[in-house]
């Protein structure tokens, strides 16, 4: 059983979440000192809050896990869960949002532990564009990195 690529992807998800990714701070470090008011503050009218971005990340992570389990896609750009409102997120609180992020990380890493590299070559049978599972996982990594950068900028703006 060859797991070189699966293990490399898993290591990248782990580093990005709670390790030392080459691009800077991981999610847990970057989010660690934020309080409730910072998390739900939009730095500018058309810029999402950290909370909105975390919720968005969790929605996409959960959808990819769902798809890796052989289920059809449930999340689309126009889905309400794609961007949950600040008001709705505030009613649940920052601790719940952090827990959801942690749970999405655990679900992803646990699921990847069940597969070998041949899984990555499989095509999502529900995809109309013949996306492989490797393509989906690499896309999820890129998505996480992109939004982690946004979070860093938002934190910098809020600190000024």
Secondary structure, DSSP 4 states (H G I P E B T S, - for coil): ---HHHHHHHHHHHHHHHS--TTS--HHHHHHT--HHHHT--SSTTS--HHHHHHHHHHHHHHHHHHHTTPPP---TT-GGGS--HHHHHHH-HHHHHHHHHHHHHHHHHHHTT--HHHHHSB-TT-TT--BHHHHHHHHHHHHHHHHHHHHHHHHHHH-
